């Protein structure tokens, strides 16, 4: 099989694992009695990203080939995710979990081993492409786009799949036990993780870089990547990566509960948006898939500063459109527009940033540098941003019980518009500040030497 195709399959599975639960987990947590902890569940991903990607990057640089470590991490992450599913299965549909602490522990351990795989996937792809003498700036984005396709595929699957006493199937019926509202989303994620574990051991080798001479303590611990902070450009890049990272999990955590909350309003209860939040938000990932293909052009034409500015101001529109929209026509158009701009908001930062870091660092610390980027964005940034967003949402909204089609359901209702406008204002301030203080080196990314 063609190398690029094999890497594309790896990316497909990598993000399919995440897409199974990331955007719809909040709906199940409300049912499971953990609705007030939604922000913490998304913050957990950030907390483990502060140290786990860096640690795994060190291991991948020095001890275990990245593609093998990627597989092992998925095996462990998948096992704990299946544990979450089993606990939900024992509680039953529509019931609170018996042991919430154990559920949180399983989820935390699953995230601890999944989050490093995002950076490891980049490392594996970049290494294999370079071994094949291919251009990472040109050839990586089409490979990475299959990751977004995988994310979309599982989003659609859990939105439409249902299970009840008669078995498993697909439906858009409101009263079915749809995966997006139940613990079955964790089952899908766990199974895919195990599949990717097996697949990783079929990938080409990513041989470890041999170290010559006596190593310093910093080199032995894999801390060389932190020397990138000595360069003003890289220091500012990582700082603003953390600030922009504060936006990353806000809509993943709260877009689903926000859209679903309209089911508690009679005039919107039967709307498509309110009943198919996961399917609607998948437009975000479709946009993401398209925008990934634009990255080589924008990076080479405009450079990292303009690309990151585009991302920052796209977040302003992402949040703002949610604030002014509603599930009816024409208000639903704003929801669609919010999903469309998400492609620029996410890709022009995450994917471009990964490429930029790869171009800027020495090959001997490539995995550690990707782990550092992951730590700043999905670690520090996402943790602080998600917890702050949770405090804001909990201040303006609360969970209330409603009867829909004769069944009791819980929705997070309140002054959502105020919340979205606060998030938009934050992204706007960060964008203006970045434009004023970040001054990249006067050369295109393709000419940066290690």
Order of alpha helices (4+ residues) and beta strands (2+ residues): alpha-alpha-alpha-alpha-alpha-alpha-beta-beta-alpha-alpha-alpha-alpha-alpha-alpha-alpha-alpha-alpha-alpha-beta-beta-alpha
